[in-house]
């Protein structure tokens, strides 16, 4: 890492799983290794399944804003008026509004210790580089870097490095790669397996023609020679899943923090 200058350029958390991000300038690590405030809430159907983009495309047309200090949630369906609730104090009212939109019963759950990550074994921040997002945007003539950023929904974005730099943060499946972001110690685990959601426009849910095929072809072609290939049973993978030791609980990650391999 000596020939590059890796630093945290952007931080995002997603207070409600599958809804919009909140950009922050710092975030605290929980004992579980998850980020405080990230996927703390989730919407479930009556069978206790997540209501997310994998199962319901209507989630894409739902816009949200969340005030982390007050738990005030604003919701809007494209083209309609915004409604506002205090999620902590009015969960039933939020569910009632969502039930009318989805047309089936829902409930909202909160998990303050880990949130609701897809990977409960590696619930740490997901990491990608700005240059990687820019490179991927170049594969799709109608998309820009912000479009790609919203599709992949990483927590930590690293600048000052070349595209696919983050692929050095994992090794063989039996091992992890230790690195630090600021004074926070991470263990890089594996490249994140992606799902159908990233093939869709985050605003409309409309699928981009041949998104997955293009991604797989280009990802295979551009995978760095030094990257550990044992994780790539397929190439629909991007961004790094992480775990953190319990010793990191309470530490803070900030914009501008330097990333260094241990």
C-alpha positions in Angstrom: 0.0 0.0 0.0 3.1 2.3 0.1 2.7 3.5 -3.5 -0.9 4.7 -3.0 -2.7 6.9 -0.5 -5.8 5.1 0.6 -8.2 7.2 2.7 -11.9 7.3 3.6 -13.7 9.5 1.1 -17.3 8.6 1.9 -19.2 6.9 4.6 -22.8 5.6 4.3 -25.1 3.9 6.6 -28.5 2.5 5.8 -30.7 3.0 8.8 -33.6 0.9 7.4 -32.6 -2.2 5.5 -33.3 -1.8 1.7 -34.2 1.9 2.0 -32.0 5.0 1.2 -28.6 5.7 2.6 -27.5 8.5 5.0 -24.1 10.0 4.3 -22.2 10.7 7.5 -18.8 12.1 8.4 -18.1 9.6 11.2 -19.6 6.3 12.5 -19.0 4.2 15.6 -18.2 0.5 15.7 -20.5 -1.8 17.7 -19.3 -4.8 19.7 -20.6 -7.1 16.9 -18.4 -5.3 14.4 -21.3 -3.7 12.7 -21.6 0.1 12.3 -23.9 1.9 14.7 -27.1 2.9 12.9 -26.5 0.6 9.9 -29.5 -1.6 9.0 -30.7 -1.1 12.5 -34.3 -1.4 11.3 -35.8 -3.8 8.8 -39.3 -4.4 7.3 -40.7 -7.9 7.5 -43.7 -9.6 6.0 -46.1 -11.8 8.0 -43.9 -14.8 7.3 -40.9 -13.0 8.9 -39.2 -12.6 5.6 -37.4 -9.3 4.8 -39.3 -6.9 2.6 -36.5 -6.0 0.2 -35.6 -5.6 -3.4 -34.9 -9.3 -3.8 -38.5 -10.1 -3.0 -40.5 -7.0 -3.9 -39.6 -4.5 -6.6 -42.0 -1.9 -5.2 -39.2 -1.1 -2.7 -37.3 0.7 -5.4 -40.0 3.5 -5.8 -39.9 4.2 -2.1 -37.8 7.1 -1.1 -36.7 7.7 2.5 -34.9 10.2 4.6 -33.8 9.5 8.2 -32.6 11.8 10.9 -30.2 9.8 13.0 -30.4 12.2 16.0 -34.2 12.2 16.3 -35.3 8.9 14.6 -37.6 11.0 12.3 -38.4 9.1 9.1 -39.7 10.7 6.0 -41.2 8.5 3.3 -42.3 9.3 -0.2 -43.5 7.3 -3.2 -42.2 8.9 -6.4 -44.6 11.6 -7.5 -46.5 11.8 -4.2 -46.3 13.9 -1.0 -43.8 13.2 1.8 -45.1 11.7 5.0 -43.1 12.0 8.3 -43.1 9.7 11.4 -41.0 9.3 14.5 -40.0 5.7 13.9 -39.1 5.0 17.6 -42.4 6.4 18.8 -44.7 5.6 16.0 -43.8 2.2 14.5 -47.4 1.1 14.2 -48.2 4.2 12.1 -45.2 3.5 9.8 -46.4 -0.1 9.4 -49.9 1.1 8.5 -48.6 3.4 5.9 -46.3 0.7 4.4 -49.1 -1.8 4.4 -51.2 0.4 2.2 -48.2 0.8 -0.2 -47.2 -2.9 -0.3 -50.8 -4.2 0.0 -49.9 -6.8 2.6 -49.2 -6.8 6.4 -45.7 -5.7 7.5 -43.9 -5.2 10.8 -40.7 -3.3 11.6 -38.0 -4.7 13.9 -35.0 -3.1 15.5 -31.7 -4.7 16.3 -29.3 -2.3 18.2 -26.5 -4.9 18.6 -25.9 -5.9 15.0 -28.6 -4.6 12.8 -29.8 -6.8 10.0 -26.9 -7.5 7.7 -27.1 -10.1 4.9 -24.0 -11.8 6.3 -24.3 -12.3 10.0 -20.9 -14.0 10.3 -19.2 -11.0 8.8 -21.4 -8.0 9.8 -18.6 -5.4 9.5 -18.6 -2.5 7.0 -18.5 -3.3 3.3 -15.7 -1.5 1.5 -15.1 -0.4 -2.1 -13.0 2.2 -3.8 -14.2 5.2 -5.7 -12.0 4.2 -8.6 -13.8 0.8 -8.8 -17.2 2.5 -9.0 -15.9 4.8 -11.7 -14.5 1.8 -13.6 -17.8 -0.1 -13.4 -19.7 3.0 -14.6 -17.6 3.0 -17.7 -18.9 -0.4 -18.6 -22.5 1.0 -18.9 -22.9 3.9 -21.4 -26.2 5.1 -19.7 -24.9 5.0 -16.1 -22.6 7.3 -14.1 -20.6 6.8 -10.9 -23.4 7.9 -8.6 -25.8 5.4 -10.3 -23.3 2.6 -9.6 -22.7 3.8 -6.0 -26.4 3.6 -5.3 -26.7 0.1 -6.7 -23.8 -1.4 -4.7 -24.6 0.3 -1.4 -21.2 0.0 0.3 -20.5 1.6 3.7 -16.9 2.8 3.3 -15.6 4.3 0.0 -11.8 4.5 -0.3 -10.1 7.1 -2.5 -6.5 7.6 -3.4 -6.2 4.1 -4.9 -6.6 2.5 -8.3 -9.7 0.5 -9.4 -10.2 -2.8 -7.6 -7.6 -1.9 -5.0 -10.0 -3.4 -2.4 -9.4 -6.9 -3.9 -6.2 -7.1 -1.9 -8.2 -7.1 1.3 -9.1 -10.8 1.2 -7.1 -14.0 0.8 -8.0 -17.7 0.9 -11.3 -18.8 2.4 -9.6 -20.1 5.5 -7.9 -16.8 6.3 -8.5 -13.1 6.7 -6.5 -10.0 5.8 -5.8 -7.6 8.7 -5.9 -3.9 7.9 -6.7 -0.7 9.7 -8.9 2.3 8.8 -7.8 5.0 11.1 -7.2 3.3 14.4 -9.9 0.6 13.8 -8.7 -2.9 13.0 -10.6 -4.9 10.3 -10.4 -8.4 9.0 -11.1 -8.6 5.3 -13.1 -11.8 4.6 -14.3 -12.1 1.0 -15.6 -10.3 -2.0 -19.4 -9.8 -1.6 -21.7 -11.9 -3.7 -24.2 -9.7 -5.5 -27.9 -10.3 -6.2 -30.4 -9.3 -8.8 -31.0 -5.9 -7.1 -27.9 -4.3 -8.5 -29.1 -4.9 -12.0 -32.1 -2.6 -11.4 -32.4 1.2 -11.4 -32.6 2.2 -7.7 -35.4 4.7 -8.4 -37.6 2.7 -10.7 -36.7 -1.0 -10.4 -36.3 -1.2 -14.1 -33.6 -3.8 -15.1 -30.6 -2.5 -17.2 -30.3 -4.7 -20.3 -27.6 -7.4 -19.9 -26.3 -5.8 -16.7 -25.2 -9.0 -15.1 -23.6 -10.5 -18.2 -21.7 -7.3 -18.8 -20.6 -7.1 -15.2 -19.4 -10.8 -15.1 -17.5 -10.5 -18.3 -15.8 -7.2 -17.3 -15.1 -8.3 -13.7 -13.4 -11.4 -15.0 -11.4 -9.4 -17.5 -10.3 -6.7 -15.0 -9.7 -8.9 -11.9 -6.1 -8.0 -10.8 -3.5 -10.7 -11.4 -2.6 -10.6 -7.7 -6.2 -11.1 -6.5 -7.0 -14.4 -4.7 -9.1 -16.3 -7.2 -10.4 -19.1 -4.9 -13.4 -17.0 -3.9 -14.5 -16.5 -7.5 -16.7 -19.5 -8.2 -18.4 -16.8 -10.2 -17.6 -13.2 -11.0 -20.8 -11.5 -9.8 -18.9 -10.2 -6.7 -17.8 -6.8 -5.6 -16.8 -4.9 -2.4 -15.3 -6.6 0.6 -17.1 -8.1 3.5 -15.4 -7.6 6.9 -15.3 -8.7 10.5 -13.9 -6.7 13.4 -12.5 -7.9 16.8 -14.6 -7.1 19.8 -11.8 -4.9 21.0 -12.8 -2.3 18.3 -16.2 -1.6 19.9 -16.7 2.1 20.5 -14.0 3.2 18.1 -14.9 5.7 15.4 -14.3 5.8 11.7 -14.1 9.2 10.1 -13.9 10.8 6.7 -10.2 11.2 5.9 -9.0 8.2 7.9 -6.0 6.4 6.3 -6.3 2.7 5.4 -3.2 0.6 6.0 -2.6 -3.1 5.9 -1.4 -4.5 9.2 
